[in-house]
Amino acid sequence: MKIKDFAHTQEEFEVREVETGLYKTQNLPHDLNRFYNFEEYISHDEDRKGGIGHIYDTVKNYMFGQKLNLIKKYANASPKILDYGCGTGDFLKYLQDKNYAVQGIEPTQKAQLIASEKGLKIQSKIQDVDEKFDVISLFHVLEHVEDFESLINQLKKKLNDKGVLIIAVPNHKSKDAQIYKEFWAAWDVPRHIWHFSKTALIKNIKSSSLNLVNTKPLFFDAIYISIVSERYKKGNTLKGLFNGLYSNFSALSTKSWSSHIFVFKKVEKT
């Protein structure tokens, strides 16, 4: 299918299924940096404005607490935490203020600089990290990584025994994806290189000798993504809100939410 970069350049890209449930954006530009370098890119913009920005920030602050609860449930009492693709470091700053030992990886220079100014330890790539961690998180990051299988194997080596890998990605099999089709905001080409179904993500990560211990829905993603999708369609916010709620209602039976958090645990050595 053909998907447009509605968020920035308006350029069109083909998205093709490469294995069951797993799609890849085709004809990727050699340099993707220009596709991230725009004022409204939500992960790196510190001064979000307007209704969507307000919704994003409100949900973000709530989700920080939910992410921490997940870490507390599956990690030891005082875990060392690495956030891969940490953006401007808001989640790491939240954890650091609660006295957790944290570190981040962020390849984008602008975001890395902002995160560093918050007093956070930030590296550009996983090869620069010497320590091992009890928790490594990738919240809406894996879909941006071209060689995600290699990255998962590298991250696994940075996990302590019984370490936890937490991954959140959008789900193109969700009801909101079906409603909005090529306007679905979570395609986000070409920044999103990979597009996972729930089963495709689990299959690919389990093949790296990581055990799945839990899958949780991200309820607010359906609403946020639907509102942005309506904007791309020149629609209205209320309809986006309704479709997001409808997507969540549908997922109560299908278990196919707009986005999922997956918790994997490192397989113990025998």
C-alpha positions in Angstrom: 0.0 0.0 0.0 1.0 3.6 -0.5 1.3 5.8 2.6 2.0 9.5 2.7 4.2 11.3 5.3 1.3 13.5 6.5 3.3 14.8 9.5 6.0 16.5 7.6 7.1 16.2 3.9 4.0 14.8 2.3 6.2 12.4 0.4 4.7 9.0 -0.4 6.2 5.6 0.5 5.2 2.0 -0.1 4.6 -0.3 2.8 4.9 -4.0 2.0 4.3 -7.2 4.0 7.6 -9.1 4.4 6.4 -11.9 6.6 3.0 -12.6 8.2 1.9 -9.6 10.2 5.2 -7.7 9.7 5.3 -4.8 7.2 8.3 -2.7 6.1 8.5 0.7 4.6 10.2 0.5 1.2 12.7 2.7 -0.6 14.0 4.3 2.6 16.0 7.5 2.1 19.7 7.1 2.7 19.5 9.9 5.3 16.4 9.9 7.5 17.5 12.8 9.6 15.5 15.4 7.6 12.3 13.5 8.3 12.8 14.0 12.0 13.9 17.6 11.8 10.7 19.5 12.1 9.2 21.6 14.9 6.2 19.5 15.6 7.9 16.1 15.9 6.3 15.1 19.2 9.1 13.0 20.7 11.6 15.9 20.5 9.6 19.0 20.8 9.8 20.5 24.3 7.3 23.3 23.7 4.2 21.4 22.5 1.3 23.7 21.7 -2.4 23.3 21.0 -5.0 20.8 22.0 -3.1 17.7 20.8 0.1 18.8 22.6 -1.9 19.3 25.8 -3.5 15.9 25.5 -0.1 14.3 24.8 1.5 15.9 27.9 -1.3 15.0 30.2 -1.3 11.3 29.1 2.5 11.3 29.1 2.7 12.3 32.8 0.1 9.6 33.7 2.0 7.0 31.7 5.2 7.7 33.5 3.7 6.3 36.6 2.3 3.3 34.8 5.7 2.5 33.3 7.3 2.7 36.7 4.7 0.4 38.2 5.5 -2.1 35.4 9.2 -1.8 36.2 8.5 -2.4 39.9 6.5 -5.5 39.2 9.1 -7.3 37.1 12.4 -5.9 38.2 14.3 -6.0 41.5 13.9 -3.4 44.2 16.7 -1.1 43.0 17.0 -1.7 39.2 19.5 0.0 36.9 17.5 1.2 33.9 18.4 2.0 30.3 15.9 3.8 28.1 16.8 3.2 24.5 15.5 6.0 22.3 14.9 8.3 25.3 14.2 11.4 23.2 14.6 14.5 25.3 14.8 12.4 28.5 11.5 13.2 30.3 10.9 9.6 31.5 14.5 9.2 32.6 14.3 12.5 34.5 11.2 11.3 36.2 13.0 8.1 37.3 16.2 9.9 38.3 14.2 12.3 40.5 12.9 9.2 42.3 16.5 8.1 42.9 16.7 5.4 40.2 20.0 4.7 38.5 19.3 5.6 34.9 21.0 6.0 31.5 19.7 6.8 28.1 20.5 6.2 24.4 19.4 8.8 21.9 20.9 9.1 18.4 19.3 12.4 17.5 21.7 15.2 18.4 19.0 17.8 19.2 17.1 15.6 21.6 20.4 14.2 23.1 21.5 17.8 23.9 18.2 18.6 25.6 18.3 15.4 27.6 21.9 16.0 28.7 21.0 19.5 29.9 18.6 17.8 32.4 21.6 16.2 34.1 21.1 12.8 32.4 23.8 10.5 31.2 23.0 10.0 27.5 24.9 8.0 24.8 24.5 8.0 21.1 24.6 4.3 20.5 24.5 1.0 22.4 28.2 0.3 21.7 29.1 3.3 23.9 27.5 1.7 27.0 29.7 -0.5 29.2 27.4 -1.4 32.1 24.7 -4.0 32.3 21.1 -3.2 33.4 18.2 -4.8 35.1 15.6 -3.1 32.8 15.9 -1.9 29.3 12.9 -0.1 27.8 12.1 0.9 24.2 8.8 2.8 24.2 7.7 3.3 20.6 11.3 3.0 19.4 11.7 -0.5 17.8 9.7 0.5 14.8 12.3 3.1 13.9 15.3 0.7 13.9 16.2 -0.7 10.5 18.1 -3.8 11.8 15.9 -4.4 14.9 17.0 -8.0 15.2 20.6 -7.0 15.6 19.6 -4.4 18.2 17.6 -6.8 20.3 20.6 -9.2 20.4 22.9 -6.3 21.5 20.4 -5.2 24.1 20.1 -8.7 25.5 23.9 -8.8 26.1 23.4 -5.6 28.2 20.8 -7.3 30.4 21.7 -8.8 33.8 20.5 -12.3 34.5 16.7 -12.2 34.9 16.8 -8.8 33.3 13.7 -7.4 31.7 13.2 -5.9 28.2 10.1 -3.7 27.9 8.9 -2.9 24.3 6.0 -0.8 23.2 5.0 -0.6 19.5 1.8 0.3 17.5 -0.4 -2.5 16.1 -1.5 -2.3 12.5 -4.2 -4.9 13.2 -6.0 -2.7 15.6 -9.5 -1.4 14.9 -8.3 2.2 14.6 -5.8 1.1 11.9 -8.7 -0.6 10.1 -10.8 2.6 10.3 -8.2 5.0 9.1 -6.4 2.8 6.6 -3.7 4.9 4.8 -4.5 7.9 7.0 -3.7 6.0 10.2 -1.2 8.2 12.0 0.9 5.3 13.4 2.1 4.3 10.0 4.3 7.5 10.3 6.4 6.7 7.3 9.3 6.8 6.8 10.2 7.4 10.4 8.5 4.0 11.2 10.5 1.5 9.2 8.7 -1.5 10.6 5.0 -2.1 11.3 4.2 -4.9 13.7 1.1 -6.9 14.5 0.9 -8.3 18.0 1.8 -11.8 16.9 4.7 -10.7 14.6 6.4 -8.7 17.4 6.1 -11.6 19.8 7.4 -14.1 17.2 10.5 -12.0 16.3 11.5 -11.2 19.9 11.0 -14.7 21.3 13.3 -16.0 18.5 16.1 -14.0 20.4 15.8 -16.3 23.4 13.7 -13.9 25.5 10.6 -15.2 27.3 7.4 -13.2 27.1 6.0 -12.7 30.6 3.2 -10.1 29.9 1.4 -8.1 27.3 -0.5 -5.0 28.2 -2.6 -2.5 26.2 -1.9 1.2 25.9 -5.4 2.5 26.1 -4.7 6.1 25.4 -2.8 5.4 22.1 -6.0 4.6 20.2 -7.5 7.9 21.2 -4.4 10.0 20.5 -3.7 8.2 17.2 -7.3 8.5 16.1 -7.3 12.3 16.8 -4.2 12.8 14.8 -5.5 10.6 12.0 -8.6 12.8 11.8 -6.4 15.8 11.4 -4.7 14.1 8.5 -8.1 13.5 6.9 -9.2 17.1 7.6 -11.7 15.6 10.0 -12.7 16.7 13.5 -11.3 15.9 17.0 -14.6 14.6 18.4 -14.8 11.9 15.7 -11.3 10.9 16.4 -12.1 10.6 20.1 -15.1 8.5 19.3 -13.1 6.2 17.0 -10.4 5.8 19.6 -12.9 4.8 22.2 -14.5 2.4 19.7 -11.2 0.9 18.9 -10.6 0.2 22.6 -14.1 -1.2 23.0 -13.5 -3.6 20.1 -10.2 -4.7 21.6 -11.9 -5.9 24.8 -12.9 -8.9 22.7 -10.2 -9.1 20.1 -7.3 -8.3 22.4 -5.8 -6.4 19.5 -5.2 -2.9 20.9 -3.9 0.2 19.1 -0.5 -0.3 20.8 0.8 -2.9 23.2 3.5 -3.0 25.9 5.4 -6.4 25.8 7.5 -7.5 28.8 10.2 -10.0 28.0 12.6 -11.6 30.5 16.1 -12.8 29.7 16.4 -16.6 29.6 18.6 -17.8 32.4 21.8 -19.6 31.5 21.8 -23.3 32.1 
